[in-house]
Structures are given as C-alpha cells and as structure tokens.
C-alpha cells in the first residue's frame, strides 16, 4: 500500500547525525546503526570482558555485561536521541 504523498515526503533533519528520519516511525534500522557505532570504540572493553571470562573458568558474567551496557551504550544511545522531537506547527 503506497503512502500518501504528504507522509512520503515528510522528514526531519537531524543536525547531530546529518541524517533524515522517516516519519513512518521505522526507527529499528537507525537504532541498530547507532548501537554498532557506539560499540565500535568499546571493542577494547569487550576484549577485557572476554579476558575476564577466561580467568573465571569461562563463566559468563552476565551481570557485568549488563552493567557495562547500561552504563555506557544505553546513555549514549538515549543522549543521541534527545532533541529529535519533530516540531508541531
């Protein structure tokens, strides 16, 4: 089903990322991209987590990984999304 022409052309320019958001609320690809971008510089942290696992007889330290995600990745993603509310006119 094609979108109405007004929905098809409506977009919001995001100055922080220089990308346009689709007004059909299809944000899954954008969130996935942001997650990859945030994890890229944290690869050294991920390697540290893997080394720590090996030292503990390869036990998974789920709580540590969850804490790491909550304290680094999640705030970065939510900070990037702040201010992206469309203006209502």
C-alpha positions in Angstrom: 0.0 0.0 0.0 1.6 3.3 -1.0 1.9 6.1 1.5 0.1 9.4 1.0 2.3 11.9 -0.7 2.5 14.1 2.4 3.8 11.2 4.5 6.2 10.1 1.8 7.9 13.4 1.7 7.8 14.4 5.3 11.1 14.1 7.1 13.0 15.6 10.0 16.6 16.7 9.5 18.8 15.5 12.4 21.6 18.0 12.8 23.8 15.8 15.1 23.9 12.9 12.6 23.1 14.8 9.3 20.5 12.1 8.5 16.8 12.3 7.9 14.3 10.4 10.0 11.4 8.7 8.3 8.1 9.9 9.7 6.6 6.4 9.4 8.3 5.5 12.7 10.6 2.9 11.3 13.4 3.5 13.7 14.7 -0.1 14.1 17.5 0.3 11.4 18.5 3.6 12.9 18.8 2.2 16.4 20.7 -0.8 15.1 23.2 1.5 13.4 23.6 3.7 16.5 24.3 0.6 18.6 27.0 -0.6 16.2 28.5 2.9 16.2 28.6 3.1 20.0 30.1 -0.4 20.4 32.9 0.2 17.8 35.1 2.3 20.2 34.3 -0.1 23.1 35.9 -3.1 21.4 38.8 -2.9 23.9 36.3 -3.1 26.7 34.7 -6.1 25.1 38.2 -7.8 24.9 38.7 -7.0 28.5 35.4 -8.7 29.3 36.5 -11.8 27.3 39.8 -12.0 29.2 38.0 -11.7 32.5 35.7 -14.6 31.5 38.7 -16.8 30.7 40.2 -16.0 34.1 37.0 -17.1 35.8 37.0 -20.6 34.1 34.9 -19.3 31.2 31.9 -18.4 33.3 29.6 -15.9 31.7 29.4 -12.8 33.8 26.0 -11.6 32.6 25.6 -9.0 35.3 28.9 -7.3 34.4 28.0 -7.2 30.7 24.5 -5.8 31.6 26.1 -3.2 33.8 28.6 -2.3 31.1 25.7 -1.9 28.5 23.6 0.1 30.9 26.4 2.4 31.9 27.9 3.1 28.5 25.9 2.1 25.5 22.4 2.9 26.7 23.2 6.5 27.8 25.0 7.2 24.6 22.0 6.0 22.5 19.5 8.0 24.6 21.6 11.1 24.5 21.8 10.9 20.7 18.0 10.7 20.5 17.4 13.7 22.7 16.1 16.7 20.8 14.9 14.7 17.9 11.2 15.5 18.6 9.5 16.9 15.5 8.2 20.4 15.7 4.4 20.6 15.6 3.1 23.5 13.6 
